[in-house]
Amino acid sequence: MEKLAITQKEINSIVWKACDTFRGVIDPSQYKDYVFTMLFVKYLSDVWKDKRNIYFEKYKGDEQRKELKEL
């Protein structure tokens, strides 16, 4: 399966649309609460993926050892 490159313009468009879902629903002063939460979840996701890749390389593709290490 071929991976398609995502451009900065596409990322900006997606983020802008996500912010649009909050407009009118919540008070603008509360945006930061939602944005910080989304950024924190993204950070956790990235750290988990990085650790997973490190273990995958360390155990030379051995899925079973990598999964046990993640626990």
CNS distance restraints for C-alpha pairs under 8 A (distance, minus, plus):
assign (resid   6 and name CA) (resid  10 and name CA) 6.48 0.50 0.50
assign (resid   6 and name CA) (resid  11 and name CA) 7.20 0.50 0.50
assign (resid   7 and name CA) (resid  11 and name CA) 6.48 0.50 0.50
assign (resid   8 and name CA) (resid  12 and name CA) 6.11 0.50 0.50
assign (resid   9 and name CA) (resid  13 and name CA) 6.16 0.50 0.50
assign (resid  10 and name CA) (resid  14 and name CA) 6.23 0.50 0.50
assign (resid  11 and name CA) (resid  15 and name CA) 6.17 0.50 0.50
assign (resid  12 and name CA) (resid  16 and name CA) 5.98 0.50 0.50
assign (resid  13 and name CA) (resid  17 and name CA) 6.18 0.50 0.50
assign (resid  14 and name CA) (resid  18 and name CA) 6.23 0.50 0.50
assign (resid  15 and name CA) (resid  19 and name CA) 6.26 0.50 0.50
assign (resid  16 and name CA) (resid  20 and name CA) 6.20 0.50 0.50
assign (resid  17 and name CA) (resid  21 and name CA) 6.63 0.50 0.50
assign (resid  18 and name CA) (resid  22 and name CA) 7.35 0.50 0.50
assign (resid  19 and name CA) (resid  23 and name CA) 6.81 0.50 0.50
assign (resid  21 and name CA) (resid  25 and name CA) 7.62 0.50 0.50
assign (resid  22 and name CA) (resid  26 and name CA) 5.96 0.50 0.50
assign (resid  22 and name CA) (resid  31 and name CA) 7.75 0.50 0.50
assign (resid  23 and name CA) (resid  27 and name CA) 7.95 0.50 0.50
assign (resid  23 and name CA) (resid  28 and name CA) 7.55 0.50 0.50
assign (resid  26 and name CA) (resid  30 and name CA) 6.77 0.50 0.50
assign (resid  26 and name CA) (resid  31 and name CA) 7.54 0.50 0.50
assign (resid  27 and name CA) (resid  31 and name CA) 7.22 0.50 0.50
assign (resid  30 and name CA) (resid  34 and name CA) 7.08 0.50 0.50
assign (resid  31 and name CA) (resid  35 and name CA) 6.12 0.50 0.50
assign (resid  32 and name CA) (resid  36 and name CA) 5.81 0.50 0.50
assign (resid  33 and name CA) (resid  37 and name CA) 6.25 0.50 0.50
assign (resid  34 and name CA) (resid  38 and name CA) 6.23 0.50 0.50
assign (resid  35 and name CA) (resid  39 and name CA) 6.13 0.50 0.50
assign (resid  36 and name CA) (resid  40 and name CA) 6.09 0.50 0.50
assign (resid  37 and name CA) (resid  41 and name CA) 6.29 0.50 0.50
assign (resid  38 and name CA) (resid  42 and name CA) 6.16 0.50 0.50
assign (resid  39 and name CA) (resid  43 and name CA) 6.10 0.50 0.50
assign (resid  40 and name CA) (resid  44 and name CA) 6.28 0.50 0.50
assign (resid  41 and name CA) (resid  45 and name CA) 6.20 0.50 0.50
assign (resid  42 and name CA) (resid  46 and name CA) 6.21 0.50 0.50
assign (resid  43 and name CA) (resid  47 and name CA) 6.21 0.50 0.50
assign (resid  44 and name CA) (resid  48 and name CA) 6.13 0.50 0.50
assign (resid  45 and name CA) (resid  49 and name CA) 6.25 0.50 0.50
assign (resid  46 and name CA) (resid  50 and name CA) 6.16 0.50 0.50
assign (resid  47 and name CA) (resid  51 and name CA) 6.18 0.50 0.50
assign (resid  48 and name CA) (resid  52 and name CA) 6.06 0.50 0.50
assign (resid  49 and name CA) (resid  53 and name CA) 6.17 0.50 0.50
assign (resid  50 and name CA) (resid  54 and name CA) 6.22 0.50 0.50
assign (resid  51 and name CA) (resid  55 and name CA) 6.25 0.50 0.50
assign (resid  52 and name CA) (resid  56 and name CA) 6.12 0.50 0.50
assign (resid  52 and name CA) (resid  66 and name CA) 7.42 0.50 0.50
assign (resid  52 and name CA) (resid  70 and name CA) 7.35 0.50 0.50
assign (resid  53 and name CA) (resid  57 and name CA) 6.17 0.50 0.50
assign (resid  54 and name CA) (resid  58 and name CA) 6.02 0.50 0.50
assign (resid  55 and name CA) (resid  59 and name CA) 5.99 0.50 0.50
assign (resid  55 and name CA) (resid  66 and name CA) 5.59 0.50 0.50
assign (resid  55 and name CA) (resid  69 and name CA) 7.52 0.50 0.50
assign (resid  56 and name CA) (resid  60 and name CA) 5.93 0.50 0.50
assign (resid  56 and name CA) (resid  61 and name CA) 5.10 0.50 0.50
assign (resid  56 and name CA) (resid  62 and name CA) 6.81 0.50 0.50
assign (resid  56 and name CA) (resid  63 and name CA) 7.19 0.50 0.50
assign (resid  56 and name CA) (resid  66 and name CA) 5.83 0.50 0.50
assign (resid  57 and name CA) (resid  61 and name CA) 6.24 0.50 0.50
assign (resid  59 and name CA) (resid  65 and name CA) 6.83 0.50 0.50
assign (resid  59 and name CA) (resid  66 and name CA) 6.61 0.50 0.50
assign (resid  61 and name CA) (resid  66 and name CA) 7.84 0.50 0.50
assign (resid  62 and name CA) (resid  66 and name CA) 6.25 0.50 0.50
assign (resid  63 and name CA) (resid  67 and name CA) 6.06 0.50 0.50
assign (resid  64 and name CA) (resid  68 and name CA) 6.30 0.50 0.50
assign (resid  65 and name CA) (resid  69 and name CA) 6.18 0.50 0.50
assign (resid  66 and name CA) (resid  70 and name CA) 6.40 0.50 0.50
assign (resid  67 and name CA) (resid  71 and name CA) 6.77 0.50 0.50
